[in-house]
Amino acid sequence: MARKRKAVEPDPNEADFLAAWRWVAWHPMFAPMVGSCWPLPAADAKMVTDSTIGLAVVGPDGRIRANRGRRLDVSEWTWVLAHCLLHLGFGHLAAGAARDQPYQDVACLVVARFQRAVKFGTEPVALPADLPTADEEQLLRAWRRDGVPAGLAGCGAGRPDLADGAPGRHDPQWEQRFALGLAAAATAAVEVAGGARAAIDSPARRRTPWEQAMSWFVGSYPLLGAIAARFTLVADAGLARSRDIAVAAVSSEAGEIYLNPLRSMSELEWRFVLAHEMLHAALRHGDRAGWRDAYLWNVACDFVVNGWLVEMGVGEMPDGLLHDPALAGLSAEDVYDRLATDLRRSRKLKPLRDLLGEPLPWPGSKAGGVDLDEYCRGALMTGYAYHLSAGRGLLPAGLVAEIRVLEQPPLPWDVRLARWFDEHVRSPEKQRTYARRSRRQAANPDIPRPGRHLPEEVLRRCTFGVVLDTSGSMNHELMGKALGAIASYATARDVPAARVVFCDAAAYDAGYLPVDDIAGRVRVRGRGGTVLQPGVAVLERAADFPADGPILIITDGECDVLRVRRAHAYLIPVGARLPFTPRGEVFRLR
């Protein structure tokens, strides 16, 4: 019979160390330094067996190595870990610092004074009751000249406790993150004093100002409450810096609001910013840009949305945002037209640059599960009805007008495609001629009546071109839907044939094909890469293709940049985006 292995009891010292690290990581002052700031490194701590270390040592990359051989309680380990993080926050490990022994002792003294002032943890080393209060630079000059006083040598977590090394590929921005933590700790202290929250010592998770602002919308502002419940907040400093997000940005497609956590603002200012982003998404400003310049359109939308929020008194507008009372009552399209008349001045305006299309890559759970366009429309309409029924005050006329427009859902893609055919592919009109007798001639044989007939060369007068992306990324279901819809509308418009060009790595001109064959009996060639410009050039240069014949381009969006010099439109799947600003209409298949 095999012997039962005896369970290995955990080391109490390591358990105390881990408990201290969890407490330090939770505290508002150090949370921005310890929390995930992908792709920036976050501070981390672990115990190692190394007799050359005093209590602990910290490097410029934020890695803290604690000596497993030193046994301390939770409060003492808390002091040691906070001491190491404060070295990072105070910039003591900045590149270029001459970290000789006097420099390290002065740095430890400065940190120890701060810890004693905020009463953070228990000092594991015997320090004098009265620490020197002189300036850091004065102490450093004196200690380098006269030596370090005996009672203050090694007054930190070890001698030395500052390790050399490079901070890594990305600058961790320890000082900025510590400044953010100080602001959060001060806010938490004020809330504790006012009774708005439990003590900072409470194990309950503290909430950031933007989380408090979002909760306010859900619980106290029904106009945007339902929309706020659907959006996910992504507060990631590295992501914000890599995408040049100064304050915030929104992706209507993903249902995500990206925040810059290094931007220190009050809860009221975050209310304004979050309402700004949610209105952008709910009113579909990103999709309404169309042919307009993306930068100027963002400026125009910011002017309009900020004007509404100031008029409604939602939060406080942060400094630097665009607002002009002279533009009150104008729509985003009207403001854009005004900005376009003075491009030199308009280009100097600085919007939030927050209208994003596709979601940004971040290592977290993604939003999804419901059509966001339909959800935002219903949520805003419901919030508007509740706002009115509860008598919560008047809303700006421009906002009310745009909300009421949402009562009429957008036309389906196939209906819009049919209207495009009506506009660009005109049906041949029958002509009257005395060369053919009218069918009503028999009623009055003595009176000659012209008959109606279709003109000759109908093909040249009534046709269109199709550029079909046949690359490997295109699926058969997408092509089947698109070609079936095209065939149906072409038949309804009495189009006998259409000029079809297949494109992937090269263009394959299939010539004029009967519309019935387009629906499913077309043999697709290719399946290579995606280069569509040669296919467009084939139609534009073809001598047997009308000069005013429109072109319909079917692709999944993974194509090259296209330049089309005649009437055209794009047929792409829902969720796809073209890698350029299209000048023609875009229809999205569902």
Sequence and secondary structure as in RCSB ss.txt:
>XXXX:A:sequence
MARKRKAVEPDPNEADFLAAWRWVAWHPMFAPMVGSCWPLPAADAKMVTDSTIGLAVVGPDGRIRANRGRRLDVS
EWTWVLAHCLLHLGFGHLAAGAARDQPYQDVACLVVARFQRAVKFGTEPVALPADLPTADEEQLLRAWRRDGVPA
GLAGCGAGRPDLADGAPGRHDPQWEQRFALGLAAAATAAVEVAGGARAAIDSPARRRTPWEQAMSWFVGSYPLLG
AIAARFTLVADAGLARSRDIAVAAVSSEAGEIYLNPLRSMSELEWRFVLAHEMLHAALRHGDRAGWRDAYLWNVA
CDFVVNGWLVEMGVGEMPDGLLHDPALAGLSAEDVYDRLATDLRRSRKLKPLRDLLGEPLPWPGSKAGGVDLDEY
CRGALMTGYAYHLSAGRGLLPAGLVAEIRVLEQPPLPWDVRLARWFDEHVRSPEKQRTYARRSRRQAANPDIPRP
GRHLPEEVLRRCTFGVVLDTSGSMNHELMGKALGAIASYATARDVPAARVVFCDAAAYDAGYLPVDDIAGRVRVR
GRGGTVLQPGVAVLERAADFPADGPILIITDGECDVLRVRRAHAYLIPVGARLPFTPRGEVFRLR
>XXXX:A:secstr
           HHHHHHHHHHHHHHHSTTTHHHHS BTTB   EEEEE  TT SSEEE TTSEEEEETTS   HH
HHHHHHHHHHHHHHTTTT TT    HHHHHHHHHHHHHHHHHHT S  SS   SS   S HHHHHHHHHHH   G
GGTT SSSSS B      SS   HHHHHHHHHHHHHHHHHHHHHTSS  TTSSS    HHHHHHHHHHHH HHHH
HHHHH EEEE HHHHHHTT SSEEEETTTTEEEE TTS   HHHHHHHHHHHHHHHHTTTTTT TTS HHHHHHH
HHHHHHHHHHHHT S   TT    GGGTT  HHHHHHHHHT HHHHTT      EE S    SS    SS HHHH
HHHHHHHHHHHHHHTT     HHHHHHHHHTTS    HHHHHHHHHHHHS     EEEEEEE TTGGGSTTS  E
EEE  S HHHHS  EEEEE STT  HHHHHHHHHHHHHHHHHTT  EEEEEEESSSEEEEEEEEHHHHTT     
  S    HHHHHHHHH TTS TT  EEEE  S S      SSEEEEEETT   SS  SSEEEEE 
